[in-house]
Amino acid sequence: MPSEKELYQISNKLNQVELPSKLNETIRAGMWQAQKERRVRKRRIWSSVAVSFFLLVFFTTVRASPTFANYISGLPGGTWLVELVHSDKGLQQAIEQNYATAVGVSDEHAGLKLTIEGYTADEARIVLFYSLENKKGYSYASMQDLTLKPNEFLAGMSYGEPHDEIANEKMVYGKIDINIHDIDKLPEELTLATTFMLELPTTGKVTNEDVWEVKIPFEKESFLGLKEEYSFSETVDFAGQNITFSDAVIYPTQMSIEFKEDKENALKILSLEELAIENEKGERWEATTNGVISHNHNEWEKTLSF
């Protein structure tokens, strides 16, 4: 029977087929066509469109938050944020552009202090960054039964990476990835509550009924309206199965593309592995690991996130 840690590692490998170069070219062409048709701007801001270049221009328009950069620089373990976002290029670029907000709210029980250090957010996604301060010598800690209230805005979330490294570190860090269903229903303050599975090196699992609870304020006006939409359509053949990719939406923290299977396909696609978009410079945007494939209207139509 796989352990919790092994199950977590397995899940991170699931749901990731490299897109054909023709599809990448089509995406760039679609972006270029959409930009040509826009009449709001009086002059062009780029001469060629690639995903990375668009993101560079896009992030420079976002309100920077040097306060967050200064805040995290004072926390123990200066590389923790880099380690948390290194596999998520969209999130990584958002952080590099200081598109994040410091929070610093805490709750403590049983010698374990939970702090929500900050977050980055857009209309599709919120990523909370947290720290755990080990004041009792725990050898293991893992979030359990996490809830957000009110949650009418919520599409889904991922959390619960096991912290077995806490045995050797007084402070460890993690993230909670939240997918937004309806941004209009996101409140100005969220209440996060969670329990923890804890272990001590001498006695093993600790029995406790404590609930860690923090209130997280959000500045919605700072990340509303920060998205761009592009239309394109390209059908490709994977092992005799027709798949159509279309309609990209780019947010500060991620990009999504619509994915549709042909109903006449002989096989059903259960997952896509090593899914990525690559621009002409060889830079790659890999599919996120927290729900690469999500159903939209039916079993044939899905959304891919990068």
C-alpha positions in Angstrom: 0.0 0.0 0.0 1.6 3.3 -1.1 2.3 5.8 1.7 0.8 9.3 1.7 4.0 10.8 0.4 4.3 8.2 -2.4 0.7 8.9 -3.4 1.4 12.6 -3.5 4.5 12.1 -5.7 2.5 9.8 -8.0 -0.3 12.4 -8.4 2.2 15.0 -9.4 3.2 12.8 -12.4 -0.3 12.3 -13.7 -2.1 14.4 -16.3 0.8 15.9 -17.9 2.1 14.6 -24.7 4.1 17.3 -26.0 2.1 19.6 -28.3 3.2 19.4 -32.0 5.2 22.4 -33.2 2.4 23.1 -35.7 0.0 23.8 -32.8 2.5 26.1 -31.1 2.7 28.0 -34.4 -1.1 28.2 -34.6 -1.3 29.6 -31.1 1.2 32.3 -31.9 -0.6 33.1 -35.2 -3.9 33.3 -33.4 -2.5 35.7 -30.8 -1.0 37.8 -33.6 -4.3 38.0 -35.5 -6.2 38.9 -32.4 -3.7 41.7 -31.6 -4.0 43.1 -35.2 -7.8 43.4 -34.8 -7.6 45.4 -31.5 -8.1 49.1 -32.1 -7.9 50.3 -28.6 -4.1 50.9 -28.7 -2.7 53.5 -31.1 0.5 51.6 -31.7 1.7 48.1 -31.7 3.6 47.0 -28.6 5.3 44.0 -30.2 6.4 42.9 -33.6 6.0 39.2 -33.2 3.9 37.3 -30.7 5.1 34.4 -28.6 3.7 33.4 -25.3 6.7 34.4 -23.3 6.9 37.9 -24.9 3.2 38.5 -24.2 3.7 37.5 -20.6 6.6 39.9 -20.2 4.6 42.8 -21.5 1.6 41.7 -19.5 3.4 41.5 -16.1 4.9 44.9 -16.5 1.4 46.4 -16.4 0.5 44.7 -13.1 0.9 46.7 -9.9 4.1 45.5 -8.3 4.3 44.7 -4.6 7.8 45.3 -3.4 6.4 45.0 0.2 6.0 41.3 -0.4 9.5 40.9 -1.8 10.9 42.7 1.3 8.6 40.7 3.6 9.7 37.2 2.4 13.4 38.2 2.3 13.2 38.5 6.1 11.9 35.0 6.6 14.1 32.0 7.4 15.2 29.9 4.5 15.5 32.5 1.7 15.0 30.0 -1.1 11.7 28.5 0.0 9.6 30.5 -2.4 11.7 29.6 -5.4 11.4 25.9 -4.5 7.6 26.1 -4.2 7.1 27.6 -7.6 9.9 26.2 -9.7 7.7 23.7 -11.5 5.0 26.2 -12.3 6.3 28.7 -14.9 3.2 31.0 -14.8 3.3 31.2 -11.1 7.1 31.6 -11.1 6.9 34.6 -13.5 4.2 36.2 -11.4 6.4 36.0 -8.3 9.4 37.2 -10.2 7.4 40.3 -11.2 6.5 40.9 -7.5 2.9 40.2 -8.3 2.0 39.0 -4.8 0.6 40.4 -1.6 2.0 39.9 1.9 -0.5 38.8 4.6 1.2 37.4 7.7 -1.8 36.1 9.7 -1.2 33.2 12.1 -2.7 30.7 14.4 -1.0 28.3 16.8 -1.9 25.1 18.6 0.0 22.1 20.1 3.3 23.7 19.4 2.7 24.2 15.7 2.3 27.7 14.3 0.6 28.1 10.9 1.1 31.4 9.1 -0.4 32.5 5.8 2.6 34.5 4.5 1.0 35.9 1.4 -0.7 35.1 -1.9 -0.8 35.7 -5.6 -4.1 35.8 -7.4 -6.0 36.5 -10.6 -9.6 35.8 -11.8 -8.9 32.1 -12.2 -6.6 31.2 -9.4 -5.4 32.0 -5.9 -2.2 30.5 -4.5 -1.7 30.9 -0.8 1.9 30.6 0.6 2.1 29.3 4.2 4.8 28.5 6.8 4.8 26.0 9.6 6.9 26.7 12.7 7.8 23.6 14.6 8.0 24.4 18.3 7.5 20.9 19.7 10.0 18.8 17.6 7.5 17.1 15.3 8.9 14.7 12.8 5.9 14.9 10.4 3.1 17.3 9.7 0.3 17.3 7.0 -2.8 19.4 6.5 -6.1 17.6 6.8 -9.7 18.6 6.2 -8.9 22.2 5.0 -12.0 24.4 4.4 -12.5 27.9 3.1 -15.6 30.0 4.0 -17.5 31.4 2.4 -16.8 29.1 -0.6 -19.4 30.0 -3.2 -16.6 31.2 -5.5 -14.6 27.9 -5.3 -14.1 25.5 -8.1 -11.6 23.3 -6.3 -8.3 23.3 -4.5 -5.2 21.2 -3.8 -3.2 21.1 -0.6 -1.8 18.7 1.9 1.8 18.1 0.7 3.3 16.0 3.6 6.0 17.8 5.5 8.4 15.1 6.6 11.3 17.5 6.3 9.9 19.3 9.4 12.0 16.7 11.4 15.1 18.6 10.4 13.8 22.1 10.0 12.2 24.5 12.5 10.4 26.2 9.7 8.9 24.6 6.6 6.8 26.1 3.8 4.0 25.1 1.4 1.3 26.3 -0.8 -2.5 26.0 -1.2 -3.7 26.2 -4.8 -7.3 27.4 -5.2 -9.2 27.4 -8.5 -11.9 30.0 -8.9 -15.4 29.3 -10.3 -16.9 32.8 -10.0 -14.7 35.7 -9.2 -17.7 37.9 -8.4 -18.4 35.7 -5.4 -14.9 36.0 -3.9 -15.3 37.9 -0.6 -13.0 40.5 0.8 -12.1 38.1 3.6 -11.8 34.4 3.7 -11.7 32.1 6.7 -9.3 29.2 6.3 -9.6 26.3 8.8 -7.6 23.1 8.9 -6.5 20.3 11.1 -3.1 18.6 11.1 -1.8 15.0 11.1 1.2 15.2 13.4 3.9 12.8 14.5 6.7 12.9 17.1 9.9 11.0 16.5 9.6 9.1 19.8 5.9 8.3 20.1 4.6 8.5 16.6 1.2 9.8 15.6 -0.2 12.5 17.9 -3.9 12.6 18.7 -5.3 16.1 18.7 -8.6 17.8 17.8 -7.2 21.3 17.4 -8.4 23.5 14.5 -6.1 26.1 13.1 -8.1 29.1 11.8 -7.0 32.3 10.1 -8.8 35.2 8.3 -7.2 36.2 5.0 -8.1 39.6 3.5 -8.1 40.1 -0.3 -7.7 43.2 -2.4 -9.9 42.1 -5.3 -9.4 45.4 -7.2 -5.7 44.6 -7.6 -6.3 41.6 -9.8 -9.6 42.0 -11.5 -9.7 42.4 -15.3 -6.1 41.1 -15.8 -6.7 38.6 -18.5 -6.4 38.4 -22.3 -8.3 36.1 -24.7 -7.2 34.7 -28.0 -9.1 32.6 -30.6 -7.6 29.9 -32.7 -8.4 26.3 -33.7 -6.1 23.4 -34.6 -6.9 19.8 -34.9 -4.1 17.3 -34.5 -3.8 13.5 -34.7 -2.5 11.6 -31.7 -2.1 7.9 -32.5 -5.1 8.0 -34.8 -7.3 10.0 -32.4 -8.4 13.5 -33.4 -8.0 16.3 -30.9 -8.8 20.0 -31.3 -7.1 22.7 -29.3 -8.7 26.2 -29.3 -9.2 29.5 -27.5 -6.4 30.5 -25.1 -7.0 32.7 -22.1 -3.9 34.2 -20.4 -4.0 35.2 -16.7 -1.1 36.5 -14.6 -0.5 33.1 -13.0 -1.5 30.7 -15.8 -2.8 30.1 -19.3 -5.7 27.9 -20.3 -6.5 26.3 -23.6 -9.7 24.5 -24.6 -9.3 20.8 -25.6 -11.9 18.8 -27.4 -11.9 15.1 -28.4 -13.6 13.9 -31.6 -16.7 11.8 -30.7 -15.7 9.4 -33.5 -12.4 8.5 -31.8 -12.0 4.8 -31.2 -10.2 5.5 -27.9 -10.9 7.6 -24.9 -8.1 9.8 -23.7 -7.8 9.5 -19.9 -4.7 11.7 -19.4 -2.1 13.7 -21.2 1.5 13.3 -20.1 4.3 15.8 -20.3 1.9 18.3 -21.8 3.7 21.6 -22.7 3.6 24.7 -24.9 6.9 25.8 -26.3 7.7 29.0 -28.1 10.3 29.7 -30.8 13.0 30.3 -28.2 12.6 26.8 -26.7 11.0 28.1 -23.5 8.4 25.7 -22.2 5.2 26.2 -20.3 4.3 22.9 -18.7 0.8 21.8 -17.7 0.1 22.4 -14.1 -0.1 19.3 -11.9 -3.2 20.3 -10.0 -6.0 19.4 -12.4 -4.5 19.6 -15.9 -7.7 18.2 -17.4 -11.0 19.5 -16.1 -14.4 18.9 -17.7 -16.4 21.9 -19.0 -19.7 21.0 -20.5 -19.4 17.3 -21.2 -17.0 14.4 -21.4 -15.5 15.5 -24.7 -14.6 19.1 -23.8 -12.0 20.0 -21.3 -9.8 22.8 -20.2 -6.0 22.5 -20.1 -4.0 24.8 -17.7 -0.4 25.8 -18.0 
